[in-house]
Amino acid sequence: MSENFKSGFVAIIGRPNVGKSTLMNQLIGQKIAITSKKPQTTRNKIQTVYTDDRGQIVFLDTPGIHKAKNKLGEYMVQVAERTLKDADVILWLVEPTTYIGAGERHIAEQLKNSRLPVILVINKIDMIKKEEILAVIDKYRTLLDFDEIIPCSALRGKNTQDVNDSIFKYLPYGPAFYDEDTVTDQPMRQIVAEIIREKALHALDEEVPHGIAVAIDVMKERKGGTITDIEATIICEKDSHKGIIIGKQGGMLKKIGSNARYEIEQMMEQKVNLKLWVKVKKDWRDSDFLMKNFGYDKKDV
């Protein structure tokens, strides 16, 4: 490893739903974080790793910083704010609009106290005209003295390479934290649970998804290593939600299961036998005990 090798941690922050997970998946070249148009998709800090000849970037994808409504919400905001303290560089993702709301101003206030380099990424530029981008840049410049401002489209992969190039400018020199073939420090069980949750988010109505968690009950490779048996429980908050998740003659649950199974098989590169159950645990998002049970980090609860 050359002495010019750089390594460090980059916190990706922003309000819910600005495309943080999509950008991170794009930057590391494969899908790790789950994405959905619904807010509160990312609940834990996810570490993913990008390595090339220049060095190693460890991305910390944080839950969106927002006003918390329950214990799960409070936990998510705490995780996001704590992540800033672990970082070497901050990547702040915003949408391409000249209206700067309270959520953005709250983040700017926090960043004013930070001595770290801050790169502003204006995402979703495919949604506006080219000439409108300059107005957005000018507006954000009044908030904070950014080290760099990069307009991009995470979904289309436009200008995303510029983001990694910029990050390397500000990283300290040092050895790699992970092997060069490591892409995430998430345990496989957690990734599988997140995939199932993503497929449920995509398939279900607006109201149900906020109140679901996924617990992996069994994950075991059969002898010979060609098939993995996975049993998972989707936990929801209301009996009426349970009916929606199962669907008419089990149709919805089958759809979630087959979509999830397909993606888990791609990731694990082997056959998967997936069984899903649905259970009701009222108000689990306001219970410390149940949140710990569903894999939210004990230190942060």
KOLBARO-668366 format. One record per residue: x, y, z of N, C-alpha, C in turn. Coordinates in steps of 0.05 Angstrom, whole numbers, padded with zeros to 5 digits, always signed. Layout:
BEGIN
XYZXYZXYZ/...
//
This chain:
BEGIN
+00017-00024+00000+00000+00000+00000+00018+00025+00000/+00013+00044-00018+00031+00067-00021+00027+00087+00002/+00048+00103+00006+00045+00123+00028+00026+00145+00021/+00018+00146-00004-00002+00166-00012-00031+00157-00007/-00034+00133+00004-00060+00121+00009-00075+00138+00030/-00101+00144+00024-00117+00159+00043-00139+00142+00053/-00148+00148+00077-00172+00133+00087-00186+00150+00108/-00212+00147+00109-00228+00162+00129-00257+00157+00127/-00272+00170+00145-00301+00166+00147-00316+00190+00137/-00337+00185+00121-00352+00206+00109-00381+00203+00118/-00392+00223+00132-00420+00222+00140-00437+00234+00119/-00457+00218+00109-00476+00228+00090-00501+00238+00106/-00506+00264+00105-00529+00274+00121-00548+00289+00103/-00572+00294+00114-00593+00308+00100-00620+00301+00111/-00640+00316+00103-00667+00310+00112-00676+00283+00101/-00697+00271+00113-00707+00246+00102-00714+00249+00072/-00708+00228+00057-00718+00227+00030-00704+00244+00009/-00680+00254+00015-00666+00269-00005-00649+00252-00024/-00648+00226-00018-00633+00208-00036-00606+00199-00025/-00603+00199+00002-00577+00192+00013-00569+00163+00007/-00588+00145+00011-00581+00117+00006-00576+00111-00024/-00592+00124-00041-00588+00121-00070-00560+00130-00078/-00552+00154-00066-00525+00164-00073-00503+00145-00063/-00506+00135-00038-00486+00118-00027-00483+00092-00044/-00506+00080-00051-00505+00056-00068-00491+00062-00094/-00496+00086-00105-00483+00094-00130-00453+00098-00127/-00445+00110-00105-00416+00116-00100-00400+00091-00096/-00412+00070-00083-00396+00046-00079-00400+00025-00101/-00419+00032-00119-00422+00014-00142-00439-00010-00138/-00452-00012-00115-00472-00034-00111-00492-00027-00089/-00513-00043-00088-00535-00036-00070-00531-00047-00042/-00530-00030-00022-00528-00039+00005-00551-00027+00022/-00555-00001+00018-00576+00013+00034-00603+00010+00019/-00624+00006+00034-00650+00003+00021-00661+00031+00014/-00675+00031-00009-00685+00057-00018-00715+00055-00022/-00728+00077-00018-00757+00078-00021-00766+00107-00021/-00788+00113-00033-00797+00141-00033-00809+00149-00006/-00813+00129+00011-00825+00136+00037-00804+00145+00057/-00811+00165+00074-00791+00174+00093-00784+00152+00113/-00763+00156+00129-00755+00137+00150-00747+00110+00139/-00735+00109+00115-00727+00084+00105-00702+00074+00119/-00682+00092+00122-00657+00084+00136-00660+00089+00165/-00658+00068+00181-00662+00072+00210-00636+00069+00226/-00617+00055+00215-00591+00052+00229-00570+00065+00213/-00547+00071+00226-00524+00081+00211-00512+00057+00196/-00510+00060+00170-00500+00038+00154-00472+00045+00144/-00453+00027+00150-00426+00032+00140-00421+00017+00115/-00413+00031+00094-00405+00018+00069-00378+00029+00062/-00364+00013+00045-00336+00018+00041-00330+00020+00011/-00316+00041+00003-00307+00043-00025-00276+00044-00025/-00263+00027-00040-00234+00026-00041-00225+00027-00070/-00205+00045-00075-00192+00043-00101-00162+00050-00097/-00147+00055-00118-00118+00059-00115-00111+00083-00098/-00130+00103-00097-00124+00127-00082-00127+00124-00052/-00146+00106-00044-00151+00102-00016-00177+00089-00010/-00187+00092+00015-00211+00079+00023-00230+00099+00037/-00255+00100+00027-00275+00117+00039-00295+00099+00054/-00299+00104+00079-00320+00090+00094-00344+00109+00097/-00366+00102+00083-00390+00119+00084-00407+00112+00108/-00416+00132+00122-00435+00128+00144-00461+00140+00134/-00480+00123+00127-00506+00133+00117-00524+00137+00141/-00532+00161+00147-00547+00166+00172-00577+00167+00166/-00593+00162+00187-00622+00167+00184-00625+00197+00179/-00647+00205+00166-00651+00234+00161-00655+00249+00187/-00643+00273+00188-00646+00289+00212-00673+00303+00210/-00691+00298+00230-00718+00309+00228-00728+00312+00257/-00752+00325+00260-00764+00328+00286-00777+00301+00294/-00768+00291+00317-00776+00264+00325-00804+00264+00336/-00820+00243+00329-00848+00240+00339-00850+00218+00359/-00831+00199+00360-00833+00177+00379-00805+00167+00385/-00803+00146+00401-00776+00137+00410-00759+00129+00386/-00771+00116+00366-00755+00108+00343-00745+00133+00329/-00762+00153+00327-00753+00178+00314-00730+00191+00329/-00733+00192+00356-00712+00204+00373-00685+00189+00369/-00688+00163+00368-00664+00146+00365-00650+00152+00338/-00667+00155+00317-00655+00160+00291-00641+00186+00290/-00652+00207+00302-00639+00233+00302-00613+00232+00318/-00613+00218+00341-00589+00215+00357-00567+00202+00342/-00574+00180+00327-00554+00166+00311-00542+00185+00290/-00559+00200+00277-00550+00218+00256-00531+00239+00268/-00539+00251+00290-00522+00273+00301-00496+00262+00313/-00497+00238+00324-00472+00226+00334-00453+00218+00312/-00464+00211+00289-00447+00203+00266-00428+00226+00258/-00438+00251+00261-00421+00274+00253-00395+00274+00268/-00396+00265+00293-00372+00265+00310-00352+00244+00301/-00361+00223+00287-00343+00202+00278-00329+00208+00251/-00338+00229+00238-00330+00233+00210-00305+00249+00206/-00293+00246+00182-00271+00263+00173-00281+00284+00153/-00302+00277+00139-00314+00295+00119-00344+00292+00121/-00358+00314+00116-00388+00313+00116-00398+00318+00088/-00416+00301+00080-00429+00303+00054-00458+00310+00060/-00466+00335+00054-00494+00343+00060-00510+00343+00034/-00531+00327+00034-00547+00324+00010-00572+00340+00012/-00578+00356-00009-00603+00372-00009-00617+00369-00036/-00642+00378-00037-00657+00377-00062-00653+00404-00077/-00658+00404-00104-00651+00428-00119-00673+00449-00119/-00676+00462-00096-00696+00483-00094-00684+00507-00079/-00694+00531-00086-00684+00555-00072-00698+00560-00046/-00719+00544-00041-00733+00547-00015-00717+00531+00006/-00707+00545+00027-00692+00531+00048-00710+00530+00073/-00719+00506+00079-00738+00504+00102-00724+00501+00129/-00741+00497+00149-00730+00495+00177-00712+00471+00180/-00718+00449+00167-00702+00425+00169-00673+00430+00160/-00671+00444+00137-00645+00450+00125-00630+00470+00144/-00644+00489+00154-00631+00509+00171-00621+00497+00197/-00636+00477+00207-00628+00462+00231-00601+00448+00226/-00599+00436+00203-00574+00421+00196-00551+00442+00193/-00557+00464+00179-00536+00485+00175-00525+00495+00202/-00543+00498+00221-00535+00508+00248-00515+00488+00261/-00522+00462+00258-00504+00442+00269-00477+00442+00256/-00477+00446+00229-00452+00445+00215-00434+00469+00220/-00446+00491+00228-00431+00515+00234-00410+00510+00256/-00418+00493+00275-00400+00487+00297-00379+00466+00290/-00381+00455+00266-00363+00433+00259-00338+00444+00245/-00315+00432+00252-00290+00441+00238-00284+00424+00214/-00302+00406+00208-00296+00387+00186-00302+00399+00159/-00289+00389+00138-00296+00398+00111-00324+00389+00105/-00340+00408+00093-00368+00401+00086-00371+00404+00055/-00379+00382+00043-00385+00383+00014-00415+00383+00011/-00426+00403-00003-00455+00404-00008-00461+00390-00034/-00478+00370-00033-00486+00356-00058-00515+00363-00063/-00520+00376-00086-00547+00383-00094-00557+00360-00112/-00574+00343-00101-00583+00319-00115-00608+00325-00132/-00615+00305-00148-00639+00306-00165-00639+00329-00185/-00615+00335-00196-00614+00358-00215-00629+00352-00241/-00635+00326-00245-00650+00318-00270-00679+00329-00268/-00687+00338-00244-00715+00348-00240-00718+00378-00248/-00695+00392-00252-00698+00421-00258-00682+00428-00283/-00686+00453-00292-00671+00462-00316-00643+00469-00307/-00624+00466-00326-00596+00472-00320-00592+00500-00308/-00606+00520-00320-00601+00547-00311-00611+00553-00283/-00629+00535-00273-00640+00539-00246-00620+00530-00224/-00601+00513-00232-00582+00502-00213-00565+00525-00200/-00557+00545-00215-00541+00567-00205-00555+00582-00182/-00581+00586-00185-00597+00600-00164-00596+00584-00138/-00598+00557-00141-00598+00540-00117-00571+00542-00103/-00549+00541-00119-00522+00543-00108-00519+00569-00093/-00527+00591-00106-00524+00617-00093-00539+00619-00067/-00563+00607-00066-00580+00608-00042-00566+00593-00019/-00555+00570-00025-00542+00554-00004-00516+00567+00006/-00503+00581-00012-00478+00595-00004-00483+00615+00018/-00507+00626+00020-00513+00645+00041-00515+00632+00068/-00519+00605+00068-00522+00591+00093-00496+00584+00107/-00476+00576+00090-00452+00564+00101-00430+00567+00080/-00405+00568+00090-00382+00569+00072-00373+00541+00065/-00385+00530+00044-00379+00502+00037-00351+00499+00024/-00338+00476+00029-00313+00471+00017-00317+00465-00013/-00338+00451-00020-00344+00446-00048-00375+00443-00051/-00385+00449-00074-00413+00445-00081-00415+00429-00106/-00429+00406-00105-00430+00389-00129-00459+00383-00136/-00469+00392-00159-00496+00384-00168-00494+00356-00180/-00513+00338-00174-00512+00312-00186-00540+00299-00187/-00542+00276-00200-00566+00260-00199-00558+00232-00191/-00564+00225-00165-00556+00198-00155-00571+00177-00170/-00596+00182-00177-00613+00162-00190-00602+00156-00218/-00594+00176-00232-00584+00173-00260-00554+00168-00261/-00540+00171-00238-00511+00167-00237-00496+00190-00250/-00508+00214-00251-00497+00237-00264-00479+00253-00245/-00454+00257-00252-00435+00272-00235-00428+00259-00209/-00437+00234-00204-00432+00221-00178-00402+00215-00175/-00388+00211-00197-00359+00205-00195-00344+00230-00183/-00355+00254-00189-00342+00278-00179-00343+00278-00148/-00363+00265-00137-00366+00265-00108-00343+00250-00095/-00337+00226-00105-00315+00211-00094-00288+00226-00098/-00285+00238-00122-00260+00253-00127-00256+00275-00107/-00278+00289-00100-00277+00311-00081-00270+00300-00053/-00283+00279-00045-00278+00268-00018-00249+00262-00014/-00237+00249-00034-00208+00242-00032-00190+00266-00026/-00198+00289-00036-00182+00313-00031-00179+00319-00001/-00201+00313+00014-00202+00322+00042-00196+00299+00062/-00192+00275+00052-00187+00253+00071-00158+00254+00081/-00154+00245+00106-00126+00244+00116-00111+00220+00104/-00085+00221+00104-00069+00198+00095-00069+00177+00117/-00070+00152+00109-00070+00131+00129-00077+00104+00117/-00074+00082+00132-00079+00055+00122-00109+00050+00120/-00116+00029+00105-00144+00021+00102-00155+00010+00128/-00181+00015+00133-00194+00004+00157-00204-00024+00152/-00211-00030+00126-00223-00056+00119-00207-00068+00096/-00210-00095+00092-00199-00108+00068-00210-00094+00044/-00195-00096+00022-00204-00081-00002-00229-00092-00015/-00236-00118-00008-00260-00129-00020-00285-00126-00001/-00281-00112+00021-00304-00108+00039-00322-00085+00028/-00348-00090+00028-00366-00070+00018-00384-00058+00041/-00388-00074+00061-00404-00064+00084-00397-00080+00109/-00401-00067+00133-00397-00081+00158-00423-00091+00169/-00445-00088+00154-00471-00098+00163-00471-00129+00163/-00480-00141+00185-00482-00170+00185-00503-00179+00164/-00499-00202+00152-00516-00212+00131-00546-00213+00140/-00551-00221+00165-00578-00223+00174-00592-00196+00173/-00576-00174+00179-00588-00148+00179-00594-00139+00151/-00576-00145+00132-00581-00138+00104-00606-00152+00094/-00609-00178+00101-00632-00193+00092-00658-00181+00103/-00657-00174+00129-00681-00161+00142-00688-00135+00127/-00667-00119+00120-00672-00094+00107-00684-00098+00079/-00674-00119+00065-00685-00124+00038-00715-00131+00040/-00722-00148+00060-00751-00155+00063-00767-00130+00070/-00755-00113+00087-00770-00089+00095-00773-00070+00070/-00753-00069+00054-00755-00052+00030-00777-00062+00011/-00778-00089+00007-00799-00100-00011-00827-00095+00001/-00829-00096+00027-00855-00090+00040-00862-00061+00036/-00842-00043+00039-00847-00014+00035-00857-00009+00007/-00844-00022-00013-00852-00017-00040-00880-00027-00046/-00888-00049-00033-00913-00062-00040-00937-00051-00025/-00932-00039-00002-00955-00031+00015-00963-00002+00013/-00987+00004+00024-00997+00032+00024-00980+00049+00043/-00985+00075+00039-00970+00095+00055-00971+00090+00085/-00995+00083+00095-00999+00083+00124-00984+00061+00139/-00982+00037+00127-00972+00014+00141-00942+00015+00145/-00925+00023+00125-00897+00018+00127-00882+00029+00151/-00890+00054+00159-00876+00066+00182-00876+00047+00206/-00898+00033+00209-00900+00016+00232-00892-00013+00228/-00872-00018+00210-00863-00046+00207-00834-00049+00213/-00827-00072+00224-00799-00080+00229-00798-00108+00219/-00774-00118+00214-00770-00145+00206-00750-00159+00224/-00758-00182+00235-00739-00198+00252-00733-00224+00237/-00707-00230+00236-00699-00256+00223-00699-00277+00245/-00716-00297+00242-00718-00318+00263-00699-00341+00258/-00696-00348+00232-00678-00371+00225-00663-00363+00200/-00637-00368+00200-00621-00364+00175-00600-00385+00175/-00604-00406+00160-00587-00429+00162-00581-00442+00135/-00556-00447+00130-00549-00459+00104-00552-00490+00107/-00564-00502+00087-00567-00531+00088-00540-00545+00082/-00538-00570+00090-00513-00585+00084-00508-00584+00054/-00484-00581+00046-00478-00580+00018-00476-00551+00008/-00488-00533+00024-00485-00504+00018-00499-00493-00007/-00520-00508-00017-00532-00497-00042-00558-00481-00036/-00569-00486-00012-00594-00472-00005-00592-00461+00023/-00602-00436+00027-00604-00425+00054-00634-00422+00061/-00641-00432+00084-00668-00429+00094-00670-00404+00111/-00689-00387+00105-00693-00362+00121-00722-00361+00129/-00726-00356+00155-00753-00351+00165-00752-00323+00178/-00771-00307+00170-00771-00279+00181-00800-00271+00189/-00801-00253+00208-00827-00243+00217-00829-00213+00211/-00850-00205+00198-00856-00177+00194-00873-00168+00217/-00863-00149+00232-00878-00139+00256-00892-00113+00249/-00918-00112+00255-00933-00087+00250-00947-00079+00276/-00959-00055+00275-00970-00044+00300-01000-00049+00304/-01015-00056+00283-01044-00058+00286-01054-00084+00272/-01076-00094+00282-01088-00118+00270-01097-00112+00241/-01107-00087+00237-01116-00081+00210-01092-00081+00191/-01068-00073+00200-01044-00073+00184-01036-00102+00177/-01040-00119+00196-01033-00148+00191-01049-00158+00167/-01075-00152+00167-01092-00161+00144-01082-00150+00118/-01073-00124+00118-01064-00112+00093-01038-00125+00083/-01020-00131+00103-00994-00143+00095-00997-00171+00084/-01016-00186+00096-01021-00213+00086-01035-00212+00060/-01055-00194+00058-01070-00190+00032-01090-00212+00027/-01105-00208+00006-01127-00227-00001-01114-00254-00008/-01123-00275+00007-01113-00302+00003-01082-00303+00004/-01071-00286+00021-01042-00286+00024-01026-00274+00001/-01041-00261-00017-01028-00251-00042-01006-00230-00037/-01011-00211-00019-00991-00190-00014-00966-00201-00002/-00969-00219+00018-00946-00231+00031-00929-00247+00011/-00943-00262-00007-00929-00277-00028-00913-00258-00045/-00925-00236-00053-00911-00216-00070-00886-00205-00056/-00889-00198-00031-00866-00187-00016-00844-00209-00014/-00853-00233-00008-00834-00256-00005-00819-00262-00031/-00834-00262-00054-00819-00270-00078-00801-00248-00088/-00809-00222-00084-00791-00200-00091-00766-00200-00074/-00770-00205-00047-00747-00206-00029-00729-00230-00035/-00742-00253-00040-00726-00277-00045-00707-00273-00069/-00719-00262-00090-00703-00258-00115-00678-00241-00109/-00682-00219-00094-00658-00202-00089-00639-00214-00069/-00649-00229-00050-00631-00242-00030-00614-00263-00045/-00627-00278-00064-00612-00298-00079-00590-00285-00096/-00596-00262-00108-00575-00248-00124-00552-00241-00106/-00558-00231-00082-00537-00222-00065-00520-00245-00053/-00534-00267-00045-00520-00289-00033-00509-00309-00053/-00517-00305-00079-00508-00322-00101-00515-00352-00095/-00538-00357-00084-00547-00384-00080-00578-00384-00076/-00589-00408-00077-00619-00411-00074-00627-00405-00045/-00650-00392-00043-00660-00386-00016-00689-00396-00014/-00694-00409+00009-00722-00417+00015-00731-00398+00037/-00749-00379+00029-00757-00357+00048-00786-00361+00057/-00789-00361+00084-00816-00362+00095-00821-00337+00111/-00844-00325+00107-00851-00300+00121-00875-00304+00139/-00874-00292+00162-00897-00291+00181-00903-00262+00187/-00927-00257+00197-00935-00230+00205-00945-00230+00234/-00935-00212+00251-00944-00211+00279-00950-00182+00286/-00969-00178+00304-00975-00151+00314-00962-00147+00341/-00947-00125+00343-00936-00117+00369-00943-00087+00371/-00963-00081+00387-00973-00053+00388-00951-00034+00398/-00950-00011+00385-00932+00010+00393-00903+00002+00397/-00893-00016+00380-00865-00025+00384-00845-00002+00381/-00853+00019+00365-00834+00041+00360-00831+00059+00385/-00849+00055+00405-00845+00070+00430-00835+00052+00453/-00825+00028+00446-00816+00010+00467-00786+00005+00463/-00770+00014+00483-00741+00009+00482-00735-00021+00478/-00749-00037+00493-00744-00066+00493-00748-00078+00465/-00771-00071+00453-00777-00082+00426-00758-00071+00405/-00751-00046+00408-00732-00035+00388-00705-00049+00389/-00696-00055+00413-00671-00071+00416-00674-00098+00403/-00698-00109+00407-00704-00136+00396-00702-00136+00366/-00709-00114+00353-00710-00113+00324-00684-00103+00312/-00663-00103+00328-00637-00098+00316-00628-00069+00317/-00642-00051+00331-00632-00024+00333-00611-00024+00356/-00589-00012+00351-00565-00015+00368-00571-00007+00397/-00565-00026+00415-00570-00022+00443-00556+00004+00454/-00532+00009+00444-00518+00033+00454-00533+00059+00448/-00548+00058+00426-00561+00083+00417-00589+00086+00427/-00600+00065+00439-00628+00067+00447-00629+00079+00475/
//
